[in-house]
Amino acid sequence: MSNLKNIRSRLRSVENIKKITDTMERVAAARLRQAQEKAEQSRPYIQKMQQILEKIAETEVIHPLFEPRVVKKIGVIIVTADKGLCGAYNTNIIHKANAFLKKYEPEQIELILVGRKAIDYYSRRNYTIKYELPGWAENLSFHNVALFSDQLVNRFLSKKTDEVWLIYTHFVSVMQTSVVIEKFLNIGKNLFEKKKEAKDPSTKKSENYIFEPGPTEILSDILPRYCVTRIQTVFYESYASELAARIMAMQTASKNSEEMIEDLTMIKNKTRQRDITREMIEITSASNL
């Protein structure tokens, strides 16, 4: 009987876990719709700004954010989640980040950590942590993003960092996300080299821009907006990817719970039938005495 009690206790525990995973999946799905919408809406805006910057970069205009430097100090922004229960989402980011960081000496690197999982991991490693941003997904206001972007830009302009890189997760669909490593600063022709190489020359359109006012004035206005929008887009993409990973993880957990419930129910029924049969045999045997 004690064995049957243990089985029933395990069965109740698994059923409760399934209720939790189902609820977490529904909450993540509800949040994903809004996060996905923001991520998709920000892409055309940032792509158009990049096209404008690409054209301006082809001129002889000079701007401090275009300045290439000998890399003595590099800032690396690593965006992870604040919570777990999202499969291999955080592990994939950290694995990709570690591979990138091995290209540089530890004393060259300054980490800007976004998300508690990155903070917990790299606080135990031999790297300089310049900024920590926990709880970022709950404070995705334009004001907070602008303050964060201004800090990064100011450190670059004051030559405290020579390059700034982004490591985050790009959202494609609920089933597909990918970890991306991109340069944030310096901005300029290097930012668009890969994009130009990927273009088919036969389909390239000839576009001649007339800058009014001049390129320098346009850059002074558009570059701060570009930097803020770029960081904001990264945050939107990362948050949508985190929610997608959590949905998939909770779906898997719910499916495993269902299979375990079926197995435990079968074991419970067999155990109950065995106990009943044994008791009937004992009663029959006692009556024959």
Stockholm file with secondary structure:
# STOCKHOLM 1.0

chainA/1-289         MSNLKNIRSRLRSVENIKKITDTMERVAAARLRQAQEKAEQSRPYIQKMQQILEKIAETEVIHPLFEPRVVKKIGVIIVTADKGLCGAYNTNIIHKANAFLKKYEPEQIELILVGRKAIDYYSRRNYTIKYELPGWAENLSFHNVALFSDQLVNRFLSKKTDEVWLIYTHFVSVMQTSVVIEKFLNIGKNLFEKKKEAKDPSTKKSENYIFEPGPTEILSDILPRYCVTRIQTVFYESYASELAARIMAMQTASKNSEEMIEDLTMIKNKTRQRDITREMIEITSASNL
#=GR chainA/1-289 SS CHHHHHHHHHHHHHHHHHHHHHHHHHHHHHHHHHHHHHHHHHHHHHHHHHHHHHHHHTSSCCCGGGCCCCCSCEEEEEECCSSCCSTTHHHHHHHHHHHHHTTSCGGGEEEEEESHHHHHHHTTSSSEEEEEETTGGGCCCHHHHHHHHHHHHHHHHTTSCSEEEEEEEEECCSSCEEEEEEEEESCSHHHHHHHHHHSCGGGCCCCCCCCSSCHHHHHHHHHHHHHHHHHHHHHHHHHHHHHHHHHHHHHHHHHHHHHHHHHHHHHHHHHHHHHHHHHHHHHHHHHTC
#=GC SS_cons         CHHHHHHHHHHHHHHHHHHHHHHHHHHHHHHHHHHHHHHHHHHHHHHHHHHHHHHHHTSSCCCGGGCCCCCSCEEEEEECCSSCCSTTHHHHHHHHHHHHHTTSCGGGEEEEEESHHHHHHHTTSSSEEEEEETTGGGCCCHHHHHHHHHHHHHHHHTTSCSEEEEEEEEECCSSCEEEEEEEEESCSHHHHHHHHHHSCGGGCCCCCCCCSSCHHHHHHHHHHHHHHHHHHHHHHHHHHHHHHHHHHHHHHHHHHHHHHHHHHHHHHHHHHHHHHHHHHHHHHHHHTC
//
